[in-house]
């Protein structure tokens, strides 16, 4: 069984990048409720994106991206529905969805595929990498 991962559009047309083309370094911080066990996996995820895209990332308090863990209605107007439903979403200071602006992929092996199996772990797929490159008109 698979579960939707977020409330973003299933397939994005690739025209709504999240960050201005001149912004290539993004900072992130973890909310106070962030589980200690998730710190290293999040850092590794940013390292993967950094190695495959034109973006660089660092941890800092004055952050472009804030990451937290929440349940149910967490006062942002988009509650999590639990198992088999919405598990995550992303918001940023600009219009768009997903932290780097990428929409969902139609490739089941991609991180940006719209669903994920219980306990499944994914790495960046070539479709994820090509999607960001196309979105920002860059070769990586």
matplotlib code that plots the C-alpha trace (Angstrom):
import matplotlib.pyplot as plt

x = [0.0, 1.3, 0.4, 0.2, 3.2, 2.0, -0.7, 1.2, -0.1, 0.4, 2.3, 3.7, 4.3, 7.8, 7.2, 6.9, 10.3, 10.4, 13.5, 14.8, 17.4, 20.1, 19.5, 21.6, 22.5, 19.6, 19.7, 17.5, 16.6, 14.9, 11.8, 11.9, 9.8, 12.3, 13.2, 16.9, 16.9, 15.8, 18.6, 21.2, 18.8, 17.7, 21.3, 22.1, 19.1, 20.4, 23.8, 22.3, 20.4, 23.6, 25.7, 23.1, 21.9, 23.2, 22.0, 24.1, 22.6, 23.6, 22.0, 21.2, 18.8, 17.9, 16.5, 14.9, 13.5, 12.0, 11.5, 9.3, 7.4, 3.6, 0.4, -3.1, -4.2, -1.0, -2.5, -1.4, -4.6, -3.4, -3.7, -2.0, -4.5, -2.5, -1.7, -2.8, -3.3, -1.3, 2.0, 4.0, 3.9, 6.2, 5.6, 8.1, 8.1, 7.3, 4.5, 4.9, 5.2, 8.0, 11.2, 13.0, 10.0, 9.7, 6.3, 5.5, 7.2, 5.5, 8.5, 7.9, 11.6, 11.8, 11.8, 9.2, 6.8, 3.5, 3.4, 5.7, 5.4, 5.5, 9.2, 10.4, 13.7, 14.5, 17.5, 17.6, 16.5, 17.7, 14.2, 14.5, 17.8, 16.7, 13.5, 15.4, 17.9, 15.0, 13.1, 16.0, 17.4, 20.7, 23.0, 24.2]
y = [0.0, 3.5, 6.8, 10.3, 12.2, 15.8, 18.1, 19.4, 18.9, 15.4, 16.5, 20.0, 21.6, 22.8, 26.5, 27.6, 27.6, 28.2, 30.4, 33.3, 32.0, 34.1, 32.4, 29.3, 29.0, 28.1, 27.9, 25.6, 25.2, 22.6, 23.4, 22.8, 19.7, 18.1, 14.5, 13.9, 10.7, 12.6, 15.2, 13.1, 11.8, 15.4, 16.6, 13.7, 14.6, 18.1, 16.7, 14.6, 17.5, 19.7, 17.1, 16.8, 20.4, 24.0, 24.6, 24.6, 24.3, 25.2, 25.0, 28.4, 30.3, 32.9, 30.2, 30.1, 26.7, 25.5, 21.8, 20.4, 17.3, 17.7, 15.6, 16.3, 19.9, 21.9, 25.4, 26.0, 25.2, 21.9, 19.1, 15.8, 13.0, 10.1, 6.6, 6.2, 10.0, 13.2, 12.7, 15.9, 19.2, 22.2, 25.9, 28.7, 32.5, 32.4, 30.7, 27.1, 23.7, 21.5, 22.9, 23.4, 24.0, 20.7, 19.1, 15.4, 13.0, 10.3, 8.0, 5.6, 5.5, 9.3, 11.0, 13.4, 10.6, 11.4, 8.3, 6.1, 2.7, 2.1, 1.9, 2.6, 4.6, 6.4, 8.2, 10.8, 9.5, 10.9, 12.3, 14.3, 15.8, 16.5, 18.1, 20.6, 21.3, 22.0, 24.0, 26.4, 26.1, 24.7, 21.9, 20.1]
z = [0.0, -0.8, 0.9, -0.5, 0.8, 0.5, -0.6, -3.7, -7.2, -8.5, -11.6, -12.0, -15.4, -14.3, -14.6, -11.0, -9.5, -5.7, -5.4, -7.6, -10.1, -8.4, -5.0, -4.9, -1.2, 1.2, 4.9, 7.0, 10.7, 12.6, 14.7, 18.5, 18.2, 15.7, 16.7, 17.4, 15.3, 12.2, 12.3, 10.4, 7.7, 7.0, 6.7, 4.4, 2.2, 1.9, 1.0, -1.7, -3.2, -3.0, -4.8, -7.6, -8.1, -8.2, -4.7, -1.5, 2.0, 5.6, 9.0, 10.5, 12.6, 10.0, 7.7, 4.3, 5.2, 8.6, 9.1, 11.8, 12.7, 13.3, 13.6, 12.6, 12.6, 13.3, 12.6, 9.0, 7.3, 5.9, 8.5, 8.2, 7.7, 9.0, 7.6, 4.0, 3.5, 3.6, 5.5, 4.6, 2.9, 2.2, 2.4, 1.6, 1.4, -2.3, -4.3, -5.2, -3.6, -2.4, -0.9, -4.2, -6.3, -8.0, -8.6, -8.3, -10.7, -12.7, -12.0, -9.2, -8.2, -7.8, -4.5, -5.9, -6.8, -5.2, -2.9, -0.9, 0.6, 4.4, 5.4, 1.9, 1.6, -1.6, -3.0, -5.7, -9.0, -12.3, -12.9, -9.6, -10.7, -14.3, -12.9, -10.8, -13.7, -16.1, -13.6, -13.0, -16.6, -15.4, -16.2, -13.1]

ax = plt.figure().add_subplot(projection="3d")
ax.plot(x, y, z, "-o")
ax.set_aspect("equal")
plt.show()
